[in-house]
Every structure is written in structure tokens, then in C-alpha cells.
Amino acid sequence: MDALIDLSPAPPCPQNFNLAAYVLAAANNTPGKVALTVYEAGVARKYSYAQLARAVFGVATGLRQAGIAAGDRVLLRIGNTVDFPVCFLALAALDAVAMPCSIALTDREVRVLLGKTQPKAMICDPSHGLAGFDGLTLQTPQLQAFQNLPPARPILGDPNRPGYIIFTSGTSGQPRAVLHAHRAVWARRMMWTGWYELTPQDVMMHAGAFNWTYTLGTGLMDPWAIGASAVIPNTQEPAELWQIMQAEEASIFAAAPGIYRRLLQQSFVQPPRLTPRFERR
């Protein structure tokens, strides 16, 4: 059997590039379209592209006024709320380097990560502060107040410059800090047709945590970069997942394989019509 391989070069990343500006470009074309639906305590909270962009670039202004500058490393200790992507993209807009970590980590585990990366600041939920951290600490209610500030202009530059850091899970040893360039989000375009068949008309639902690379890329940045809608259910209970899929008319569902096994064990009357997307390790 012959293998069909496309060896044609992918379109290059623009030389003047910013991750946040690229991901939120749909705010200029379809400002009223729903960009994100996040379920918090079972309640669906919806945000249009215009609302999301306004929040991101307003928070970028507030962060700059608070002393965050290009190149600064900032730890994010935020749960699965809209505050996470707003802060992540606001830091990218400023050319600062966001470092998301799981809120399930203990203070001791977080201090190990801090020792490795030496961040200038930390943004956290009020319940996830860290005693003894000697850098700038900002809490999410403060960031929410920044959203109405005049929008910052995203800093464009070399796409190869540092964009964000993701920590590995540490299942085979100590967690490692993996540095991603701004262009990492552009490289994901090759998966839109080769793996997802993702289109602007899709509703992408992802069942993972925001600090996870899979959720961050597949669940948020890819749908926004192409102008689709993202749904984060914040549950892994099979019955609730089915209900949310149907309520949101999800066309693509992405999750770890274990979630699919649990879903297939759940009885249902009529499953939604969607395209599953499995995690690839």
C-alpha cells in the first residue's frame, strides 16, 4: 500500500507576530460570535469575541501599569474560569511569559517550580495564593477590574521569541518547564485539516484543565484562531458531558481516552452528532 505524504511547505509564520493578536483576530471579523462558553458550577457563562478581546487587552493595560513588562515570567495559578485565558493572552499581548500551573499542586510543589523558573510575579485565584512568595502577587478580582481599561496594543516581534512556559506532568520524574515560542500557536494550523477538520463553524468542546497543553491548544487557541467557538464543561461526569454536548450543539469533542471509556458506559437516549478527538501523546 502506498503512503500519501504531503511534503509541501507550510505557510510561514509572519515575521511580525504576537500570539494574542493572532488568536483573537476573529474579534475584528465576527465580534458578536460566541468565542467561549465556560460552565462554572453548572452555569454556562458565554463570552463573545468582542468581549473576550476587550477583556484581554484591558487586562494587558492593567498588568503593564502594575509593573509587568516584556520578558517577565508570570506564574498563573488559576482554575478553569474565564480569568485563565484572559490573563494568559493578556501576558502574551505584553510579550511577558505566562507559566500556567495546576491548582491541584501543593504549595510545596509550586515552590519547587518557582525555584526552577524565578518568576517576577504570580497571578492567582484568591484561594490559591502562596505565602512567602517575594514577587508581585495579583489576584483575579484585581484583574477583573482591569478589563474596562483602555486596550493595550499587542507587541509584535520575532515569532521565535519566548511566548509561554508549560510544565510537564512529572509522571516520569520532576516536572520540567517547557518554553514555547509565540510561533507555536501558528504551527498548530497544520492540524486543522490533517487531524481535526476544524472549521470556523465548529463548536469545540474540551473536557480538560486549562493549564494542560492539550486543552490550551486544542480546546481554546485553535478554535479561536480559526474563528470557531470553544466550550469548556468543567466536568468529567458522563451524564453531564452528554447534556452539555447536546445543549451547546458541540460538533467536536476532545478529551483523554479515559473520558471516552466512561462516556461509552453511560446510557443515553440519543447521543449528539459530533467528531471525537483523542489525545495524542
N, C-alpha and C positions, 0 to 999 in steps of 0.2 A: 504494500500500500504506500503510495506517495504521500509525503508530508507537504502541506502547503504553508509556506513561511513568507510573511511579508517583510522583506528586508529594506523597504523604502524608508528613508529617514523621516523621523517625526518632526513636525513643525518646531523650530527652536523657540526657546523662551525669550520674550522681549528683553532687550539689553537694559532698559529702564523698567524695573519691575518692583511691585510690592504685593505681598501675599494678600493682605486685607483688601486692597483696591481691586485686585483681580477677583477674589472670591465674592465681593459684594457689587460687582459691575451690574448685575441684574436690577439693582435698585434704580438705575437710570432708565432701564427699558421697561420693566414691569413693576413699578413701585408698589402697586396695590396688591400684588400677588402674595399669598401666604408663603413665607420663607421657612418658618419654623412653627411646629406645634409641639409643645412640651407638656407632658402630663405630670402635674405636681399634686401629690395626694389624691390622685384620681381625677383631678380637674384639668381640662385641656386649656392651655394658655397659648394663644396664637399671636404671631408677630409677622407683619408684612415685611417685604424687603425694605421699604422706606423706613419703617420703624426700627428695623434691625440696624440699618446703616446709620440712621440718626443717633441711635444709642451708642454704637461702636465709636463713631468719630467724635461724639460729645465726650465720651469717657476718655478717649485719647487726649483731648484737650485738658481734662481734669488731671490725668496722670502726669502730663507734661508740667502742669502747674505745681503738682505735688513733688516734682523733682526727678521723675523718671525720664531718662534720655536714651538716645540711640546706643545700642550695645549693652545696656544694663540687663542683667539677668534678674527675672522676677518669678518667684515660686507661686504657683496657683494651687491653693488648697480649697477648692470649691466643688460642691456637689453638682448633681445633674439638674441645674436650673439654667435659665437663660443668661444668668450672670457669667457662666463659664465661657460660652463662645463670645460674648460681648467683650469680656476682659482679654481673652486670647487674641482676638482680632484687633482690639484697641492697641495692645502692645506691639503687634506686628505693624500696625499703621505708623507707630513711632519709631520703628526699627529696633525696639527693645526685644529681648529674647524671653519668651514665655516658657516656663518649666512646669507643666501640669503634673501633679502627683495625686495618687488615690487618697480619698478621705478616709479609707479604711486603714491606712498606715498609722501606727502608734507614733507618739511624739518622739520616742527614741529612734524609730526608723526614719522619721523625717529629718532628724538632726544628722543622721549619717549622710543623707542626700545633700543636706546643706554643707556639710564638711567637704564634699566632693566638688560642689559647684559654686560655692561662695556667692549666692545671690545678693543683690543690693537691697531687694525689697521682697515682701510677701503680700499677696492678696488672698484673703481667706473669708469663709463664712464666719459669722460671729461665734459659732460653736467650735470652730477649728483653728483658733489662734494657737500660738506657740510661745509659751513662757520662756524668757531668756533670749529670744531672737533679737540681735542687736542692730538689725537693719530697719528700714522703713516698713511699717505694717499698716496696710489699708484693709478695711472690712467692706464687704459687699454693699451694705447700706450706704456707705460713703460713695461708692462707685455709681450706685443708682442715682444719687443726687447730681452726678456729673453729666448724666445723659442729656440734659437740656442746655448744656454749654454750647457755645458756637463750635461747629465741627472743625476738627483738625484736618489739615491736608496730608494725606499719606505720603511718606517719604519714599521716593523712587530711587532705585540704585541698582548695583550689580546683583543679578539674580543668584549668584553664588555666595553671597554674604550670609552669615548666620541668621536663621529665622526663628527657630524654636528648638527646645530640647524635650525629648520624651524619655522617660525612664523605663527600662525593661522590667519585666515582672520579677526577675531574680529567682526564678524557679530552678535554675541550674547553678546558682551561686549568688553573689551580691548583685543588686540592681546596677545597671550601667546607664550612664547618661549619654543618649544618642543625639548628636547635633544634626539638625536638618536645615538645609538652605531654604531660602524663600522659593527657589525654583522647584522644590519637592512637590508642591501642590500642582505646578504646571505639568510635571511628569506624569501625574495621575490621569491626564487626559487620554493616554493610550489605553486605559482600561474601559473608557466609556463605551466603546463599541466592541472591544475584544473580550470583555468579561461581562459587564453589566447589561449592555444595550441600553444604557441610560439616555434619556431624552428630557427636554425641558417639561414635558407633560407628565413625567413620573412623580409619584409620591413615594419617597424612600423612607421606610421605617426601619430603625435600627434599635436593637434591644440591649446595647452595651453602655458602659460608662464613658463619659466624655474624655477622661484622661487616657483612655485606651486608643492606640493609634488607629485601630480598625473603625471605631465609632467616629473619631475625629475626622478621618479621611473619607471613609465610605458613607458615614451617616450624616455628616454636615458639609464639609468643604466641597466634595464632589457635587452633591445636589445643588448647592448654591452657585458654584462656578458655572454650571450649565443652565441655571435658572429654573430648577425643579423645586419641589417642596420636601422638607425633611420633617419626620415625625419621630420623637423620642418618647416611648411609652413609660419609661421608668418603672417597669415591672417585668418579671420573668415568669409570672404565673400564667400557665397556658390559657385558661378561660379568659383572663383579662386581655392577653395578647390578641386572641381571636376577636374579641369585642372591639378592641381599638383598631385592628386592621380593617374591620368592616365599617366602623364609624368614620374612619379617615379615608376610606377607599384606597388603601395602600396598594400600589402596583408592584413594588419590590420590597421584600423583607430580608434583612441581613442580620445574622446572628451567629454565635458559635454553634457547632454541631449538636452539643448537648441540649440546646434550646429546641432544636428541631425534633429531637427524640421525645422530649417532653410534650411538645405540641401534638405529635402523632399519636400519643397515648391518650389525648384528651378527646372525648366525644363531642361532636358538633353537628348541627343540622345542615348547614350549607357553608363550607369554607369560602373565604374570599378568593377571587381570582387574582393571583399575583405570581411574581417570579422570585423564587428563593435565591439568596446569595450566601454561600457558605464562606466562612473564614478560611483563608489560605495561609498556612504558617510557612 
